[in-house]
Amino acid sequence: MPSTYIVDFLCYGDIVVELKALSTLSPVDHAQAINYLRVSGLRRALLINFGARSLQFKRIVWDDPDARTRARPTTPYPCNPDSPCNPVIRVIRVICGLFSSV
């Protein structure tokens, strides 16, 4: 049975953002973000956890030479810097903005 996975956000068409609400991030969460990068052909991801006592985030950079030939993903929930957003989206935009210059 085929499964469909949808990235939580795609910021600036270049950064995969995966949101969690867990007590702590696990290697499974990290692997999920890497899998999104592998299938999308993108290089950068943010794994953000709002469920811990304080905000946790992990920057992930994936260097896959075959990734450049894959199609770019789209998401129904783009993190558009010009759109009005709730506070969670504002935090994501700030983190994406810091990470986009790396």
Protein Blocks (a to p, Z undefined) as FASTA:
>chain_A
ZZddddfbdghhlaccdddddfbdcfklmmmmmmmmmmnopabdcdddfkbmbdcddddd
dddfklmmpccdddfbdcdfkbccdfklmmmmmmmmmmmmZZ
